[in-house]
């Protein structure tokens, strides 16, 4: 059920997080690069899928795509915010930001590790990235009561850069250098591990001083992040109970794997360190989601075989 590649991934993730906090001077050199690593990870995800496949998925899953978009960008963040407002008010804003941001560019990579509808996950990355500049500021204004002084055009440009530059690069590579594409595809997993390590070193070294000044925040933000990750996973499954097993798994990935690095940057500018810390510690459930996904894969194994 749990594979050696999964274990290697978790070792890389947690060791790079620890290194970033314990040796921030080492991670300082990687701080400018998380955004570019995110772009490269999406580039790697597109290597095995073309735009025609994504378009076909949209046509065949149009109703589910509409439902998942509404669920991911509006229904889910509102529900999470209201629950946290009652149970743990201090973290309500962090929960709203994390659950309301677009599906992460790493989500398609997670989808390749388990039996899921990877094209649907990739489609949701594109769709939610296009819509979140409109939905997230609205949610923050309505529920937090804060009008964000953020350029809508700048946010759209940033998300378009993250999403569409990798898509264009893959299409150009597919047309003019298919041999390079095949070479990268065969080495996608180790390259992805390097990207994850660079992202964690850059992110956690930046906040190492804050962790050291308030060590208790490490525990509280980790607990909240884990609880949030588990809740998002369960709600993702529940939102697609009537769908095929591959689509149910895809829904869980869409809900649980979000652009938390973007929220780290967003929180640092418009909110406080607490929101940024929760977003950073979400790296833990972000990848631990592999464990329940493997359980689902085994539990629904016969259904997957029937679909194959």
Secondary structure, 3 states (H helix, E strand, C coil): CCCHHHHHHHHHHHHHHHHHHHCHHHHHHHCCCHHHHHHHHHHHHHCCCCHHHHHHHHHHCHHHHHHHHHHHHHHHHHHHHHHHHHHCHHHHHHHHHHHHCCECCCHHHHHHHCCCCHHHHHHHHHHHHHHHHHHHHHHHHHHHCCCCCCCHHHHHHHHHHHHHHHHHHHHHHHHHCHHHHHHHHHCHHHHHHHHHHHHHHHHHHHCHHHHHHCHHHHHHHHHHHHHHHHHHHHHHHHCCCCCCHHHHHHHHHHHHCECHHHHHHHHHHHCCHHHHHHHHHCHHHHHHHHHHHHHHHHHCHHHHHHHC
